[in-house]
Amino acid sequence: MGLFDFLFKKKQSRPDDGQQNSAREIELEELLKKAAEDERYRKKFYQCLLSSEIYVLVADDRDCDVESLPVLKLNKEHIPIFSSAERILENERLAGVRYVRVKADVFLKSFGGTPVLLNPFSDYAKEFTPEESQYILYGTAAVPIPTG
């Protein structure tokens, strides 16, 4: 059984919105790269993330509150999130998986107790621990946030 086999039990499709990456998606991805290389950009990256929409893989695209989203997880632990639909497609195996766009701050408030991976198949990926999600949202954390 492969790492992502649980994603493919049912063939799912995703609407093709045909949109180019928005300026906000591009800004978020550029800040992610800069923050990975220079910690001075981390605060700006966090601020941009919180005011952006993210893409979340879901089992189906029913209309529901963010708290009730049937999110898909990696290894039953991490929730993968993406800065753009293009980042989802970096892994060909995700081509038929459904996704929804949600406001990042609302998502982190709802799922912040679960480890989250931003752009897990990209050169610049970012893991958010529950403590880091709390820090990003509220400026506090139970443990110090690693700077490396």
Secondary structure, 3 states (H helix, E strand, C coil): CCCCHHHHCCCCCCCCCCCCCCHHHHHHHHHHHHHHHCHHHHHHHHHHHHCCEEEEEECCCCCCCHHHCCECCECCCEEEEECCHHHHCCCHHHCCCEEEEEEHHHHHHHHCCCCEEECCCCCCCEEECHHHHHHHHHCCCCCCCCCC
